[in-house]
Amino acid sequence: MKKLIVKIAAATLLVLAPAIAQAAEGYSTANVNMRAGPSTRYPAVAVIPAGSSVEIRGCLSNVNWCDVEFYGGRGWVSGQYVQAVYEQRRVYVGPEYYRPLGIPLVTFSVGNYWDRYYRHRDFYRERDRWSRGPDYYYRDRDYRDRDYLDRDYRVREYRRDRDRDRDWRDEDRRDDRRDEARRRERRDRDTRSSDFRDLPQFRGGKADTYNHPDPRASPFVCRPGDPKCD
């Protein structure tokens, strides 16, 4: 009976051992963003205040990012902002401390992780693009933003050219009107200076430019044989 109890206890420990090793207690060393993936380019899901306690669920082997739990929420924090107690002292979480602290090595997949924890988040709608990696997502978004900006730029350029052409046309019309007014004024002035019929001595007759080349110099018009002219 005693041996049976020992076997049951040993089996229980073997079953519970992986669960016990699934988390290690840690502390944030600064006000740090908990993100939806192991990169600063993933969306932030919460802010962990400095000194807060977190549960470290696992860390990546190739980069120093850890999957943590904070007040029931899950996300990723860089190991340089998380400390854990090791041999009665606090150490920053790093690959050399994963095994002694009982932190398992884990992998990250946007599909599985976001399906489990972020279905209610706005960024979940773009999960397919995020699944290709944050660099690809931001490159794609930059292209779309640039296309949008280019379209706005083209619209602004078109409007600017249109307004500039309209201003030029208005200026040309003003110049044409001004030139026409000047031509009309010169025409009227020339007409007034060459028409002597308005002078009193020429009313009803025509100036005799043969005897008097400049009729304005004489008050009378003389014709050959006119007795009034001496």
Protein Blocks (a to p, Z undefined) as FASTA:
>chain_A
ZZmmmmmmmmmmmmmmmmmmmpccdddfbdcdddfbdcfkbccfbdcdehiacddfbdcf
kbccddddeehiacdddfklcccdeehiacdddfklmmmnopacddddfklmmmmmmmmp
mklmmmmmmmnojklmmmmmmmmmmmmmmmmmmmmmmmmmmmmmmmmmmmmmmmmmmmmm
mmmmmmmmmmmmmmmklpmklgoiacdfklmmblmlpcbdcdehiakbZZ
